[in-house]
Amino acid sequence: MRPAVDFRLLLVTDRHQTNGRPLIPLLQRVLAAARPAIQIRERDLSARELVALAREVQAVTAPRKCQLLINDRIDVASGLEDVGVHLRSNSLPVTTARQLLGAERLLGISVHSIEEAVQAEAQGADYIILGPIYETPSKQSFGPPLGIYTLEHACRLVHIPILGIGGVTKARVREILNAGAFGVAVIRAILGAADVEAAARELFDAVTASP
């Protein structure tokens, strides 16, 4: 039985997109206003630095019962209680990651095509992040935006939760959910906002207001 995906808003961290503000106090403000899942995605950190950061973040997320995910590093996640893993599209195969991580922990993966989404489900992923849906600076390396119709097609073929990423705003949430997505994932929409509490609350309310 797969672990439950109990979040519809996922905040992906990038401490280089906080407008110079320290990450941990920023996350504290976010979690005071909303209850997103948090994915730690700090690729330039060493394993030791990532473990230290993950423990700091977990001290913030655990009291609020927010799901915490580590980007790609199964070794780091395994050393922390109740922490899942989010794979890059070019990382370990989902089947291999599942063997290493175990059946009880949440395992997601980023994909950039319908074919990759179908394959991820078949291999045992618990959820998928698909994108970029819209134009966004942080996802330019993954090519042109997929668009809402690609998202809609993927949601018809895949039965595990799909979260749309890339250019997500409060105004676009309804369109994403109407296409069949379970929720959304964001970076700059919250971490780059002048008022992170308001940004987090508005996005959280937008994704949870729809059935």
N, C-alpha and C positions, 0 to 999 in steps of 0.2 A: 504493500500500500504506500502510495507516494505521500510525502509530507504535504501539508496543506499550505497553499499560498494565500495568506490572510491579509495581504496588503494590495492596494490598488494604486498607491503612489510610492515610487522608489526614488530616493535621492542618491545620486551617484556623486561621491566626493571628488573634488579636485582643488587642493589648497592653493593652486595657482590662479584660480578663478573666483577668489573671494574679495577682490578689490583690496588686497593687503591686510584683510582681517584674519586673525587666528582662527583655525578651523574648529577647535573644540568649543570655544564660547559661542561660535556661530551655530553649531549643531545644538547646543543647549537652548538657544533662542528658538530654533526651528521646532524642536521637540516640545517646547513649552506651548507652542501654538497649534501643532498638528501631530499626527502619528504616522509618518511615513516609515517605510523600511529604509535602511541605510546600507549602501554598498561602498566599501572603502576601495577606491581605485587610485592609488598613489604609486604609479609604476616606477618612479625614480628612487624609491626608498629601498634600502637593503632589507633583508629578512629581519634582522634585529630591530631596525627602525620601524618596520611595519608591525611587528609584534607589539612594540611599545605603543604605537599609535592605536592599534586595534584594542588594546586594553583600556586606553583612555576613552575611546569611543564607546566601548562596551559598558563602561561605568556610567555613561549617559543613557544608552539605549535600554539596558537591562531593567532599571526601575520602571520604565514606561512600557516594558514588554514589546519593544519594537524589534522586528527582525533585523539581524545584522548579517551582512554578507561580505566576504573578502574576495576581491578580484583575483581570480586565477590561482592563488596560492593555497593549495590544499594543505600543505605542511603548516602554514600559519593558522588556518581555520581549525585544523585538527587539535591544536594545542589550546583552543578556547572552547568553552562550553556553549552549546546551542548556536554555533555560528555556521552559516552555510557558505557556499562557494558560487561565484559567478564566473563562468569561463569566457574567455575571448573566443571569437569565431575561429581563430587559427591555433587554439590551444590543444590540450589533450582531447582525444575523442571522449564524448560523454560516457560511453561504456567504461572506459578506463578510469575516468575520474570517479565514477560511481563506485567502482571496486575499491578505490583508495579511500574514498570519503565515507562509504557505508550507506546503508539504506535509510537511516533515520534523519540525515541532514539534508537541508534544501540544496538543490543543485540547479542552477539556471545557466543560460548561455546567450550570448549576443549573436544574432544572425543578420545577414544583409540580403537575403533572397528568400523566396517562397520555398525553393528546393532545400535550402539549409534549414528552414523551419520544420519542414516535414521530416527531414533526417534527424533533427534534434529530438523531436517527439518519439520517433521510432527507437532511438538509442536510450531513452529513459530520462530525458530532462524533465524537471518539474515545472518549469516555466521558460518563456522565451522573451528576450528583448529584441524587437525588430526595428531596424531603422538604417539610415535616417529617413523619417517620414517627410519632413519638411527641410528646407535649406537651413543649415546651421554651421557656424564656423568650427565648432568642436568636432564635427563629423565629416569634414570635407575630404579627408583621406579615404573615406569609404565610397566615394563616388557621388553622383547626383542623387538627389532625394528620390526615394522609392515612390512616394505619393500615396494618397489615401486609398486608391483602388487596389494597389498591391497589398496593402494592409488588409483590406476587406477580403481579398482572395485568400490570403494566408489564414485568416480567421475562419474561413469556411472549411479549409482543409485540415486544420490543426485543432485538436481538442483540449490541449493544455493551455493555461493562461498565456496570453500574449500581451506584452506592454509595448506601446509605441514610444520611440525616442527620436529626438532630432527636431529642434524648432518648436517644441511643445510650449504652448502658452495657455492661460486660462480660457481664452476665447476659442482655442482649437480642441479643447478636451472633449466637448460634446461630439464633434465630428469624428474624433478618434474612437470614442466609445460606440458611436452609432455604426462604425465600420465593423464592430465586433470585438474590439480590444477589451481586455480585462481591466487595463489601467494604463498608466503612463510612467515614464522614467525621465528625470530631468537632472541637469547640472546647473547651468547658468540661470535658469528661470527662478531658482531659489538662492543659490550661493552668490550670484551676481547682483541680486536685488538690493536696493538701498534699504528697504524695509523687509528683512527676511521673514519676520513673523507674519506680516500681511501676505507676502507671496506664498508662503507655505500654507497658510490657512485657506487662501483662495483656491489654490490648486487642490488641496485635500478636500475641501467642500465640493469642488466641481466634480472630482472623480467619485466621491461617495454619494453624491446626490442622485446619481443615475442608478437604476437597478442593475 
